[in-house]
Amino acid sequence: MLSSIASTSQGKYMSVEINSDGLLIDGKSFPLMSGSVQPWRLEPSRWEEILDRVTELGFGCIEVYVPWGPHELPDGSHDFSGPRDIGAFLDLAHARNLKVIVRPGPHANAEITAFGYPERLLYNQDMLARGPEGNPIWVPAPPRMFPTITHAGSKLYEEFDRHLAALAPILKSRLHPDGPIIVLQADNEMTFFFRTGAFDCDYCEAAVTEYRNYIEEKYTTISKLNKAYRTNLGDFEQLNPPVSFDATNIKELAYYLDWTAFKEFLMRNTVVKVARLFESHGLTGVPITHNYPLGDFRSPCDLAALEQSVDLVGMDMYYQAKDYQTLKSRCVSLCGASRYPYAPEFGSGCYHSWPPIDFEDQVFNTLAASMHGLRWFNFYMLVDRERWYGAPIRRDGSVDQLRADFYKKYLSFAACLKGTKRATDTVLLTSRLYGRLENLANVFEPLSPMALGGLGLSALGWCREIPLGLKHAPASTSVALQESLFRALSRARLSFDLGEPNQPTGNLAGYRLAVMPTMEILEHQAAVDLLEFVDQGGTLIIGPDIPKFDESGKKDKTFQDRLGSQSEKLPNVPYSKVYQIGQGRLVLLKRLVEQSSDLGDLSWIMTVAGQLAGCQALPDPSDLQIDICKHTGKKEILWLANPTQEERFAALSLTQVSQLTDLWTGEEFKGQRVFSLPMPPISVRPLEVVK
């Protein structure tokens, strides 16, 4: 039920806590740079040598899976001996003053067959997720497919509770301050094994029961439900979830939108249930985290909402250098949604079935992610093992010197960034309503937007147009405009986050300029939050339509009541209207769809809007292929990125700057107002500004 999601946070932790600056241990700041080690895959005789190599690289923290399946025997007992002696491994880490992030499951993935679940669970028909026709849902993961476990109902949690009864005492005695464990992760990769399509799963009996409870709690009476759904049901037990998207107008949306909202709830609640099991076994006093899989924040994912129930949520990242724009998008999304942007898994080497990530990709992506605001990296993996290659430490304790030198250098470099933070005063917003419609409009169902996005495929390729009787199809139009505006804001040299208007951690008050594609339909609360931002002095760009219906299809005059009849225009933008509202301005771009086809024109409009809002534009490198952002704080750093395969040159006009020092290469560039900087192919320059 709705009330089953509640915060598991214990407020201010006695010894370990997460805040906007990272991790505090006993009141002292701790640099969160960690790497993955999987001891059950290594010879115990090598553990000490391997951990010594970890500390020699400069790491003060490691991350460890404790997968359920490898530790449970067929008779239900547990094996914590030999390579599975997690207690002994943690003690060796503690002796070396290494802190440890522990991921006890129940889902592990870790490229294990059955993703770490005991295989006996896969043969229990009552524990399997189901598709619309009642068939089990299979995970197409090498080397062997397996059926998906349902996270609805109580059966999984009862089984996991019995497992924790054996595992928790080992972990509890090693929690900080008595041991090395400083963070626990609840479950893994948003559950459901990437099967997150709107109509893919879960239609098992337990999930349908939870769905009906969710809907009953929302509507309270069957008469209210019938009015919203245009149905004539006798009770909530007669309600069945949709199996395809058949709405033709906005008044038919509620039924489908409620299903997608329930799917979001179900996934969040899974993580909360696991976190509560940790607490019931005494695993308390350290932060609880979760990791989103490779992909983005589209429905059914809702990182900001989940972060209201656990302490921190991050996103896994495995990209090649050619995926620069996707990497940037994920990083600035984290900056807009999370209280502390981090990657629980940041590709260090690669899984043998994934597109290869080579050493050059690793160097470029690590620096590019740092450039765009990522502040905590957990490098996956630090130690090679089966089904993995490219880590800096080999299984026998030797090192790959090239990669080892990179990590030593990067950790030293990261220390230089302490006290600095990416500067931004602009946010590009999207609507959760449009995201839900996008999931509903997926032409590749059952392949989910999460899976398609993880493969680097544009949402434009999978989101079909569904006009719903409106001027513009909300889902496909929003997707197209988001991609155009992302490029236009970058070209206008405006530093921006990605977010949602009403997400709990995305406080709009911190921005000067907000840009959001709007169609005729928009959530009522989003409209309220956007206008509050304007009232308080912000500049808001919307278009192509003024919202006039809420998410239930009812007329909503929130915008219309505030616009009035008096408006101006942006300079040389004839189809714009600028309204004064409260202390701020609302800019309506009525021809935003047409304008988005000309990136140069749209970039110029964003430049004018940024000036109107008082945003600080970044210096222009005089090359559209070169990206730029700025970090401020204890020092000022200008970051330049060349994601192309060609050498390029940046020309920066900087007044009152005498020198730029490349913090990565050590190069110094002196100039008088203009700095000419060579940018090698696939490179990032973090340039400290000396005035």
C-alpha positions as CSV (number, residue, x, y, z in Angstrom):
1,M,0.0,0.0,0.0
2,L,1.1,3.6,-0.4
3,S,1.8,3.9,3.3
4,S,4.3,1.0,3.2
5,I,6.9,3.4,1.7
6,A,8.4,5.5,4.4
7,S,11.9,6.8,5.1
8,T,14.4,4.3,6.4
9,S,16.8,7.1,7.2
10,Q,17.8,7.4,10.8
11,G,18.4,11.1,10.6
12,K,21.9,12.2,11.7
13,Y,24.0,9.1,12.1
14,M,26.0,8.6,15.2
15,S,29.2,7.8,13.3
16,V,28.6,7.7,9.6
17,E,26.4,10.0,7.5
18,I,26.0,11.3,4.0
19,N,25.6,15.0,3.3
20,S,26.0,17.3,0.3
21,D,29.8,17.2,0.7
22,G,30.0,13.4,0.8
23,L,30.6,11.0,3.6
24,L,31.3,12.0,7.2
25,I,32.9,9.4,9.4
26,D,33.0,10.4,13.1
27,G,32.5,14.0,11.9
28,K,35.5,13.9,9.5
29,S,35.2,14.1,5.7
30,F,36.0,10.9,3.9
31,P,36.8,10.9,0.2
32,L,34.5,8.5,-1.5
33,M,36.6,6.8,-4.1
34,S,36.2,3.1,-4.0
35,G,36.6,0.0,-6.1
36,S,35.0,-3.4,-6.4
37,V,36.6,-6.6,-5.1
38,Q,34.8,-10.0,-5.1
39,P,36.5,-12.2,-2.7
40,W,34.5,-15.4,-3.3
41,R,35.9,-15.4,-6.8
42,L,39.5,-15.2,-5.6
43,E,41.9,-17.6,-3.9
44,P,41.9,-16.8,-0.2
45,S,45.7,-17.2,-0.2
46,R,45.8,-14.1,-2.5
47,W,43.4,-11.9,-0.4
48,E,46.1,-10.2,1.6
49,E,48.3,-9.5,-1.4
50,I,45.4,-8.2,-3.4
51,L,44.3,-5.9,-0.6
52,D,47.9,-4.6,-0.3
53,R,47.8,-3.8,-4.1
54,V,44.5,-1.9,-3.5
55,T,46.0,0.3,-0.8
56,E,49.1,0.9,-2.9
57,L,46.9,2.3,-5.6
58,G,45.7,4.9,-3.1
59,F,42.2,3.6,-2.4
60,G,40.9,3.9,1.1
61,C,37.6,2.1,0.4
62,I,36.4,-1.1,-1.4
63,E,33.0,-2.4,-2.4
64,V,32.1,-6.0,-1.8
65,Y,29.1,-8.1,-3.0
66,V,28.0,-10.8,-0.6
67,P,25.7,-12.8,-3.1
68,W,23.1,-15.0,-1.7
69,G,23.4,-18.0,-4.0
70,P,27.1,-18.8,-3.6
71,H,26.8,-18.8,0.2
72,E,23.7,-21.0,0.5
73,L,24.0,-24.8,0.3
74,P,21.3,-27.0,-1.3
75,D,20.0,-28.0,2.2
76,G,19.4,-24.4,3.1
77,S,22.5,-24.1,5.4
78,H,25.2,-21.6,4.7
79,D,28.9,-21.8,3.8
80,F,31.1,-19.0,5.1
81,S,34.3,-20.8,4.8
82,G,37.3,-20.7,2.4
83,P,36.7,-18.2,-0.4
84,R,33.2,-17.5,1.1
85,D,34.6,-16.5,4.4
86,I,33.4,-12.9,4.2
87,G,34.1,-12.2,7.8
88,A,37.8,-13.1,7.4
89,F,38.0,-10.9,4.3
90,L,36.5,-8.0,6.0
91,D,38.9,-8.4,8.9
92,L,41.8,-8.3,6.5
93,A,40.5,-5.1,5.0
94,H,40.0,-3.6,8.5
95,A,43.6,-4.4,9.4
96,R,44.7,-2.3,6.4
97,N,42.4,0.5,7.4
98,L,40.3,0.0,4.3
99,K,36.6,1.0,4.6
100,V,34.1,-1.3,3.0
101,I,30.7,-0.8,1.2
102,V,28.8,-4.1,1.4
103,R,26.0,-5.2,-1.0
104,P,24.2,-8.2,0.6
105,G,21.5,-8.4,-2.1
106,P,19.1,-10.2,-2.4
107,H,19.8,-9.4,-6.1
108,A,23.5,-9.2,-6.9
109,N,23.9,-9.6,-10.7
110,A,27.7,-9.5,-10.7
111,E,27.5,-11.4,-13.9
112,I,26.7,-14.5,-11.9
113,T,24.3,-17.1,-13.4
114,A,20.8,-16.4,-11.9
115,F,22.2,-13.0,-10.7
116,G,23.1,-14.5,-7.3
117,Y,19.7,-16.0,-6.3
118,P,19.7,-19.6,-5.0
119,E,18.5,-21.6,-8.0
120,R,15.9,-23.3,-5.8
121,L,13.9,-20.1,-5.9
122,L,13.7,-20.2,-9.6
123,Y,11.8,-23.4,-9.5
124,N,9.2,-22.1,-7.1
125,Q,6.3,-21.1,-9.4
126,D,4.8,-18.8,-6.6
127,M,8.0,-16.7,-6.7
128,L,8.1,-15.8,-10.4
129,A,7.2,-12.6,-12.1
130,R,4.6,-13.0,-14.8
131,G,3.8,-11.4,-18.1
132,P,0.3,-10.3,-19.2
133,E,-0.6,-13.8,-20.3
134,G,0.6,-15.4,-17.1
135,N,3.9,-16.7,-18.4
136,P,7.1,-16.5,-16.5
137,I,9.4,-13.6,-17.6
138,W,12.9,-14.7,-18.5
139,V,16.2,-12.7,-18.2
140,P,18.2,-13.1,-21.4
141,A,21.5,-12.9,-19.6
142,P,24.5,-15.1,-20.6
143,P,25.6,-17.7,-20.0
144,R,22.1,-19.1,-19.2
145,M,18.7,-17.5,-19.2
146,F,16.6,-17.7,-16.0
147,P,13.1,-16.7,-14.9
148,T,12.6,-13.4,-13.1
149,I,11.8,-13.4,-9.4
150,T,8.8,-11.3,-8.4
151,H,9.4,-8.6,-5.8
152,A,5.7,-8.3,-5.0
153,G,4.1,-10.0,-2.0
154,S,6.1,-11.5,0.9
155,K,7.7,-14.7,-0.3
156,L,11.0,-13.3,-1.5
157,Y,11.4,-11.2,1.7
158,E,10.6,-14.2,3.9
159,E,13.3,-16.2,2.2
160,F,15.8,-13.4,2.3
161,D,15.0,-12.9,6.0
162,R,16.1,-16.4,6.7
163,H,19.3,-15.8,4.7
164,L,20.0,-12.6,6.6
165,A,19.6,-14.6,9.9
166,A,22.8,-16.4,8.9
167,L,24.7,-13.5,7.3
168,A,23.7,-10.5,9.4
169,P,25.7,-11.5,12.6
170,I,28.9,-11.6,10.5
171,L,28.2,-8.1,9.1
172,K,26.8,-6.6,12.3
173,S,29.9,-7.2,14.3
174,R,32.0,-5.5,11.6
175,L,29.9,-2.3,11.2
176,H,31.7,1.0,11.9
177,P,33.1,1.9,14.4
178,D,33.9,-1.7,15.4
179,G,34.7,-2.8,11.8
180,P,35.2,-1.5,8.3
181,I,31.6,-1.4,7.0
182,I,30.5,2.2,6.4
183,V,27.7,1.7,3.8
184,L,25.2,-1.0,3.0
185,Q,23.4,-1.2,-0.3
186,A,19.8,-2.4,-0.4
187,D,19.1,-4.7,-3.3
188,N,20.6,-4.0,-6.7
189,E,19.9,-2.3,-10.0
190,M,16.3,-1.3,-9.3
191,T,15.2,-5.0,-9.3
192,F,13.1,-6.5,-12.1
193,F,16.3,-7.4,-14.0
194,F,15.9,-4.6,-16.6
195,R,12.4,-5.9,-17.5
196,T,10.8,-2.5,-16.9
197,G,8.5,-2.1,-19.9
198,A,5.1,-0.8,-19.1
199,F,3.3,-4.0,-20.1
200,D,6.2,-6.5,-19.7
201,C,5.7,-7.6,-16.1
202,D,4.6,-7.9,-13.2
203,Y,1.2,-9.6,-13.6
204,C,1.6,-12.3,-11.0
205,E,-1.1,-12.7,-8.4
206,A,0.8,-11.0,-5.6
207,A,1.6,-8.0,-7.8
208,V,-2.0,-7.6,-9.0
209,T,-3.1,-7.7,-5.3
210,E,-0.7,-4.9,-4.5
211,Y,-1.9,-3.0,-7.5
212,R,-5.5,-3.1,-6.4
213,N,-4.5,-2.1,-2.9
214,Y,-2.5,0.8,-4.3
215,I,-5.5,2.0,-6.4
216,E,-7.9,1.6,-3.5
217,E,-5.8,3.7,-1.2
218,K,-5.6,6.4,-3.9
219,Y,-9.3,6.6,-4.8
220,T,-10.8,5.3,-1.4
221,T,-14.1,4.4,-3.0
222,I,-15.1,2.4,-6.0
223,S,-17.4,5.2,-7.2
224,K,-14.5,7.6,-7.4
225,L,-12.5,5.0,-9.3
226,N,-15.4,4.5,-11.7
227,K,-15.7,8.2,-12.3
228,A,-12.0,8.5,-13.0
229,Y,-11.8,5.4,-15.2
230,R,-15.2,5.7,-16.9
231,T,-16.0,2.2,-15.7
232,N,-18.8,0.4,-13.8
233,L,-16.9,-1.9,-11.5
234,G,-18.6,-3.4,-8.4
235,D,-15.5,-3.4,-6.3
236,F,-11.7,-3.1,-6.5
237,E,-11.3,-6.9,-6.9
238,Q,-12.8,-6.6,-10.3
239,L,-10.1,-4.2,-11.5
240,N,-7.4,-5.7,-13.7
241,P,-4.2,-3.9,-14.8
242,P,-3.9,-2.8,-18.5
243,V,-1.9,-5.0,-20.9
244,S,-1.6,-2.5,-23.7
245,F,-2.0,1.2,-24.3
246,D,-5.3,1.9,-25.9
247,A,-6.1,5.5,-24.8
248,T,-7.3,7.8,-27.6
249,N,-7.8,11.0,-25.6
250,I,-6.6,12.5,-22.3
251,K,-9.8,11.6,-20.4
252,E,-8.8,7.9,-20.8
253,L,-5.3,8.3,-19.4
254,A,-5.9,7.9,-15.7
255,Y,-6.2,4.0,-16.0
256,Y,-2.8,3.7,-17.7
257,L,-1.0,6.4,-15.8
258,D,-2.0,4.8,-12.5
259,W,-0.5,1.5,-13.7
260,T,2.9,3.2,-14.5
261,A,2.7,5.1,-11.2
262,F,2.2,1.7,-9.4
263,K,5.1,0.2,-11.2
264,E,7.3,3.1,-9.9
265,F,5.9,2.5,-6.4
266,L,6.5,-1.3,-6.6
267,M,10.2,-0.8,-7.5
268,R,10.8,1.8,-4.8
269,N,9.0,-0.3,-2.2
270,T,11.2,-3.3,-3.0
271,V,14.3,-1.4,-2.0
272,V,12.6,-0.1,1.2
273,K,11.5,-3.6,2.2
274,V,15.1,-4.8,1.9
275,A,16.4,-1.8,3.9
276,R,13.9,-2.6,6.6
277,L,15.1,-6.2,6.8
278,F,18.6,-4.9,7.3
279,E,17.3,-2.9,10.2
280,S,15.4,-5.8,11.7
281,H,18.6,-7.8,11.9
282,G,20.5,-5.0,13.6
283,L,22.3,-3.7,10.5
284,T,21.9,0.0,11.4
285,G,24.0,3.1,12.0
286,V,25.4,3.3,8.5
287,P,23.9,4.9,5.4
288,I,21.7,2.7,3.1
289,T,22.2,3.2,-0.7
290,H,20.9,1.8,-3.9
291,N,22.1,1.8,-7.5
292,Y,20.1,2.4,-10.7
293,P,21.1,0.3,-13.6
294,L,22.6,1.6,-16.8
295,G,19.9,3.8,-18.4
296,D,18.3,7.0,-17.2
297,F,15.6,8.3,-14.9
298,R,12.6,7.7,-17.2
299,S,9.6,6.0,-15.7
300,P,9.4,3.5,-14.0
301,C,12.6,4.8,-12.4
302,D,12.3,7.7,-10.0
303,L,15.6,8.3,-8.3
304,A,14.6,11.5,-6.5
305,A,11.6,9.8,-4.9
306,L,13.6,6.7,-3.9
307,E,16.2,9.0,-2.2
308,Q,13.4,10.1,0.2
309,S,13.3,6.5,1.5
310,V,17.0,5.6,1.5
311,D,20.0,7.8,2.1
312,L,21.5,7.9,-1.4
313,V,20.8,6.6,-4.9
314,G,23.2,6.6,-7.8
315,M,23.4,5.3,-11.3
316,D,25.8,2.7,-12.9
317,M,27.8,3.9,-15.9
318,Y,29.5,1.7,-18.5
319,Y,30.3,3.8,-21.6
320,Q,32.7,4.1,-24.4
321,A,34.2,7.5,-25.3
322,K,31.9,7.7,-28.3
323,D,29.0,7.8,-25.7
324,Y,30.1,11.2,-24.4
325,Q,26.8,13.0,-24.8
326,T,25.0,10.1,-23.0
327,L,27.6,10.1,-20.2
328,K,27.1,13.9,-19.8
329,S,23.3,13.5,-19.7
330,R,23.5,10.9,-17.0
331,C,25.9,13.0,-14.9
332,V,23.9,16.2,-15.1
333,S,20.7,14.2,-14.3
334,L,22.3,13.0,-11.1
335,C,23.3,16.6,-10.3
336,G,19.7,17.6,-10.7
337,A,18.1,14.7,-8.8
338,S,20.5,13.4,-6.1
339,R,21.9,15.0,-3.0
340,Y,25.3,13.6,-3.9
341,P,26.0,12.5,-7.5
342,Y,27.7,9.2,-7.7
343,A,28.2,6.0,-9.8
344,P,27.9,2.8,-7.7
345,E,29.4,1.0,-10.7
346,F,31.7,3.0,-13.0
347,G,33.2,0.8,-15.7
348,S,36.8,-0.2,-14.9
349,G,37.4,-2.8,-17.5
350,C,34.4,-4.6,-19.0
351,Y,32.1,-7.6,-18.9
352,H,32.9,-9.9,-21.8
353,S,29.4,-9.7,-23.3
354,W,29.3,-5.9,-23.3
355,P,30.7,-3.6,-26.0
356,P,34.4,-3.3,-25.1
357,I,35.5,-0.4,-22.9
358,D,39.3,0.0,-23.5
359,F,41.9,2.0,-21.5
360,E,41.4,5.2,-23.6
361,D,37.6,5.0,-22.9
362,Q,38.4,4.6,-19.2
363,V,40.6,7.6,-18.9
364,F,38.4,9.9,-21.0
365,N,35.1,8.9,-19.3
366,T,36.5,9.2,-15.8
367,L,37.7,12.7,-16.5
368,A,34.5,13.6,-18.4
369,A,32.3,12.4,-15.6
370,S,34.3,14.4,-13.1
371,M,33.9,17.4,-15.4
372,H,30.1,17.1,-15.4
373,G,29.7,16.7,-11.7
374,L,30.1,13.1,-10.6
375,R,31.6,13.2,-7.2
376,W,31.8,9.6,-6.0
377,F,33.2,6.8,-8.2
378,N,33.0,3.1,-7.3
379,F,35.3,1.5,-10.0
380,Y,33.9,-1.8,-11.1
381,M,36.2,-3.8,-11.0
382,L,39.5,-3.2,-9.2
383,V,40.4,-6.9,-9.5
384,D,39.9,-9.1,-12.6
385,R,38.0,-12.3,-12.3
386,E,36.1,-14.6,-14.6
387,R,33.7,-12.9,-17.1
388,W,35.7,-9.6,-16.7
389,Y,38.8,-8.0,-18.1
390,G,40.7,-4.7,-17.9
391,A,40.9,-4.1,-14.1
392,P,44.2,-2.7,-12.7
393,I,44.8,-5.6,-10.4
394,R,45.0,-9.2,-11.6
395,R,43.7,-12.2,-9.8
396,D,47.2,-13.4,-8.9
397,G,47.9,-10.1,-7.1
398,S,50.1,-8.6,-9.9
399,V,49.1,-5.4,-11.5
400,D,48.5,-4.0,-15.0
401,Q,51.0,-1.2,-14.7
402,L,49.3,1.1,-17.3
403,R,46.0,0.9,-15.5
404,A,47.5,1.0,-12.0
405,D,49.4,4.2,-12.8
406,F,46.2,5.8,-14.1
407,Y,44.4,5.1,-10.8
408,K,47.2,6.4,-8.7
409,K,47.3,9.5,-10.8
410,Y,43.5,9.9,-10.8
411,L,43.2,9.6,-7.0
412,S,45.8,12.2,-6.5
413,F,44.1,14.4,-9.0
414,A,40.7,13.9,-7.4
415,A,42.1,15.2,-4.1
416,C,42.9,18.4,-5.9
417,L,39.2,18.8,-6.6
418,K,38.2,18.8,-3.0
419,G,36.3,22.0,-2.1
420,T,35.2,22.6,-5.7
421,K,31.8,22.0,-7.3
422,R,30.3,22.3,-10.8
423,A,28.7,25.7,-11.1
424,T,25.3,25.9,-12.7
425,D,22.4,28.3,-12.7
426,T,20.2,26.6,-15.4
427,V,18.0,23.5,-15.3
428,L,16.4,21.6,-18.2
429,L,13.2,20.1,-16.9
430,T,11.0,17.2,-18.0
431,S,7.6,16.1,-16.8
432,R,7.1,12.7,-15.0
433,L,3.7,12.6,-16.8
434,Y,5.5,12.8,-20.2
435,G,8.0,10.1,-19.1
436,R,5.2,7.8,-18.1
437,L,3.5,8.4,-21.5
438,E,6.8,7.7,-23.2
439,N,7.0,4.3,-21.5
440,L,3.4,3.5,-22.5
441,A,4.2,4.5,-26.1
442,N,7.3,2.3,-26.5
443,V,7.1,0.5,-29.8
444,F,9.7,-2.0,-28.8
445,E,7.8,-3.5,-25.9
446,P,8.8,-5.7,-24.1
447,L,12.3,-4.1,-24.6
448,S,12.1,-1.3,-22.1
449,P,13.3,2.3,-22.4
450,M,15.8,1.5,-19.7
451,A,17.3,-1.3,-21.8
452,L,17.2,0.7,-25.0
453,G,18.7,3.7,-23.3
454,G,21.4,1.6,-21.8
455,L,22.4,0.6,-25.3
456,G,22.7,4.3,-26.2
457,L,19.6,4.3,-28.4
458,S,17.7,7.6,-28.7
459,A,14.2,7.7,-27.3
460,L,13.1,9.2,-30.6
461,G,13.6,5.8,-32.1
462,W,11.2,4.0,-29.8
463,C,8.5,6.5,-28.8
464,R,5.5,6.5,-31.1
465,E,3.3,9.5,-31.6
466,I,0.0,9.4,-29.6
467,P,-1.7,12.8,-30.1
468,L,-4.5,12.0,-27.6
469,G,-6.6,14.8,-29.2
470,L,-4.0,17.5,-28.4
471,K,-2.0,19.8,-30.7
472,H,1.2,17.9,-30.0
473,A,1.7,14.3,-28.9
474,P,3.1,14.8,-25.4
475,A,5.5,11.8,-25.2
476,S,7.2,12.0,-28.6
477,T,7.2,15.8,-28.7
478,S,8.7,16.0,-25.3
479,V,11.5,13.5,-26.2
480,A,12.3,15.4,-29.4
481,L,12.4,18.8,-27.7
482,Q,14.5,17.5,-24.7
483,E,17.2,16.3,-27.1
484,S,17.2,19.6,-29.1
485,L,17.2,21.7,-26.0
486,F,20.0,19.7,-24.5
487,R,22.2,20.4,-27.5
488,A,21.1,24.0,-27.7
489,L,21.9,24.8,-24.1
490,S,25.3,23.2,-24.5
491,R,26.0,25.2,-27.6
492,A,24.8,28.4,-25.8
493,R,27.5,27.7,-23.3
494,L,25.1,27.5,-20.4
495,S,25.9,25.1,-17.6
496,F,22.7,23.1,-16.8
497,D,21.3,20.3,-14.7
498,L,18.5,17.9,-15.8
499,G,15.5,17.5,-13.4
500,E,11.8,17.5,-12.8
501,P,9.8,20.5,-11.5
502,N,8.4,18.8,-8.5
503,Q,11.0,16.2,-7.5
504,P,11.8,16.3,-3.8
505,T,15.5,17.0,-4.0
506,G,15.4,19.2,-7.1
507,N,14.8,22.6,-5.5
508,L,14.2,25.0,-8.3
509,A,15.0,28.0,-6.1
510,G,18.7,27.3,-6.7
511,Y,18.5,28.2,-10.4
512,R,18.0,31.4,-12.4
513,L,16.7,29.8,-15.6
514,A,14.5,26.8,-16.1
515,V,13.6,25.4,-19.5
516,M,10.7,22.9,-19.9
517,P,8.9,21.7,-23.0
518,T,5.2,21.8,-22.2
519,M,2.2,20.5,-24.1
520,E,-1.5,21.2,-23.3
521,I,-1.5,18.5,-20.6
522,L,0.7,18.8,-17.5
523,E,0.6,17.6,-13.8
524,H,-1.2,20.2,-11.7
525,Q,1.6,20.1,-9.1
526,A,4.2,20.6,-11.7
527,A,2.3,23.7,-12.9
528,V,2.2,25.1,-9.4
529,D,5.9,24.5,-8.8
530,L,6.9,26.1,-12.0
531,L,4.9,29.2,-11.3
532,E,6.3,29.4,-7.8
533,F,9.7,29.4,-9.3
534,V,8.8,32.3,-11.5
535,D,7.1,34.2,-8.6
536,Q,10.3,34.0,-6.6
537,G,12.3,35.7,-9.4
538,G,13.2,32.8,-11.8
539,T,13.0,32.9,-15.6
540,L,11.0,30.0,-17.1
541,I,10.8,29.0,-20.7
542,I,7.9,26.8,-21.8
543,G,6.4,25.8,-25.1
544,P,5.1,25.0,-27.6
545,D,1.8,25.0,-25.6
546,I,0.4,26.6,-22.5
547,P,-0.8,23.7,-20.2
548,K,-4.6,23.7,-19.7
549,F,-5.4,20.2,-18.6
550,D,-4.1,18.3,-15.6
551,E,-3.0,14.6,-15.5
552,S,-6.6,13.4,-15.1
553,G,-7.7,15.2,-18.2
554,K,-9.6,17.9,-16.3
555,K,-9.3,21.6,-17.2
556,D,-6.6,23.3,-15.2
557,K,-6.2,27.1,-15.5
558,T,-3.2,27.3,-13.2
559,F,-1.1,28.9,-16.0
560,Q,-3.9,30.8,-17.8
561,D,-5.0,32.5,-14.6
562,R,-1.5,34.0,-14.2
563,L,-0.5,35.0,-17.6
564,G,-2.7,38.0,-18.2
565,S,-2.9,39.9,-21.4
566,Q,0.2,42.0,-21.3
567,S,3.4,40.5,-22.8
568,E,6.6,41.5,-24.5
569,K,8.9,39.5,-26.9
570,L,12.4,38.2,-26.7
571,P,14.6,40.4,-29.0
572,N,14.3,39.2,-32.6
573,V,12.1,36.2,-31.6
574,P,8.7,37.2,-33.1
575,Y,6.9,34.0,-32.0
576,S,7.8,34.5,-28.3
577,K,5.9,36.1,-25.5
578,V,7.4,37.3,-22.2
579,Y,5.1,37.6,-19.2
580,Q,6.0,39.3,-15.9
581,I,4.8,37.1,-13.1
582,G,5.6,38.0,-9.5
583,Q,9.3,38.8,-9.4
584,G,10.2,36.7,-12.5
585,R,9.4,36.1,-16.1
586,L,7.7,33.4,-18.1
587,V,8.8,33.0,-21.7
588,L,6.4,31.2,-24.1
589,L,7.9,29.9,-27.3
590,K,4.8,29.0,-29.3
591,R,6.8,27.7,-32.3
592,L,9.3,25.7,-30.2
593,V,8.8,22.6,-32.3
594,E,9.6,24.4,-35.5
595,Q,12.5,26.3,-34.0
596,S,14.0,23.1,-32.6
597,S,14.8,22.0,-36.1
598,D,17.4,24.8,-36.4
599,L,19.9,24.1,-33.7
600,G,21.8,27.4,-34.4
601,D,18.6,29.4,-34.0
602,L,17.5,27.6,-30.9
603,S,21.0,28.0,-29.3
604,W,20.8,31.7,-30.0
605,I,17.3,31.9,-28.3
606,M,18.7,30.1,-25.3
607,T,21.6,32.6,-25.2
608,V,19.1,35.5,-25.2
609,A,17.0,33.8,-22.5
610,G,20.1,33.2,-20.4
611,Q,21.1,36.9,-20.6
612,L,17.5,37.8,-19.6
613,A,17.7,35.5,-16.6
614,G,21.1,36.9,-15.5
615,C,22.9,33.5,-16.1
616,Q,26.6,33.5,-16.4
617,A,27.6,32.1,-19.8
618,L,30.7,30.0,-19.9
619,P,33.6,31.2,-22.1
620,D,33.3,30.2,-25.7
621,P,36.1,27.9,-26.9
622,S,35.4,29.0,-30.5
623,D,34.8,25.4,-31.6
624,L,31.3,23.9,-31.4
625,Q,32.9,20.4,-31.0
626,I,34.6,21.4,-27.8
627,D,32.5,21.3,-24.6
628,I,33.1,23.4,-21.5
629,C,32.0,23.7,-17.9
630,K,33.3,25.4,-14.8
631,H,33.9,24.3,-11.2
632,T,34.1,26.9,-8.4
633,G,34.9,26.9,-4.7
634,K,38.4,26.7,-3.3
635,K,39.7,27.1,-6.8
636,E,38.2,27.9,-10.2
637,I,38.6,25.2,-12.8
638,L,37.6,25.5,-16.5
639,W,37.0,22.1,-18.0
640,L,37.3,21.5,-21.7
641,A,36.4,18.2,-23.5
642,N,37.1,17.2,-27.0
643,P,35.0,14.0,-27.6
644,T,36.0,13.8,-31.3
645,Q,38.7,11.6,-33.0
646,E,40.5,14.7,-34.3
647,E,42.9,17.2,-32.7
648,R,41.1,20.5,-32.2
649,F,42.0,23.9,-30.7
650,A,40.2,26.0,-28.2
651,A,40.6,29.8,-28.1
652,L,39.4,31.2,-24.8
653,S,39.1,35.0,-24.3
654,L,39.7,35.5,-20.6
655,T,40.1,38.9,-18.9
656,Q,42.2,39.2,-15.7
657,V,43.6,35.7,-16.2
658,S,47.4,35.3,-16.4
659,Q,47.7,31.5,-16.5
660,L,45.8,28.3,-17.0
661,T,47.3,25.1,-15.4
662,D,46.2,21.7,-16.6
663,L,45.7,19.8,-13.4
664,W,45.9,16.5,-15.2
665,T,49.0,16.9,-17.4
666,G,50.7,19.7,-15.5
667,E,51.0,21.9,-18.6
668,E,50.9,25.6,-18.1
669,F,49.4,28.1,-20.6
670,K,50.1,31.8,-20.4
671,G,48.3,34.4,-22.3
672,Q,47.1,37.9,-22.5
673,R,43.4,37.8,-22.7
674,V,43.3,35.0,-25.3
675,F,44.5,31.5,-24.6
676,S,45.1,29.1,-27.5
677,L,44.8,25.5,-26.3
678,P,45.5,22.3,-28.3
679,M,42.9,19.6,-27.6
680,P,44.1,16.1,-28.5
681,P,41.6,13.6,-29.7
682,I,39.3,12.1,-27.0
683,S,40.7,14.3,-24.3
684,V,39.6,16.4,-21.2
685,R,41.6,19.4,-19.8
686,P,40.8,20.5,-16.2
687,L,42.4,24.0,-16.3
688,E,42.9,25.8,-13.0
689,V,42.5,29.5,-13.5
690,V,45.3,31.7,-12.1
691,K,44.4,35.4,-11.9
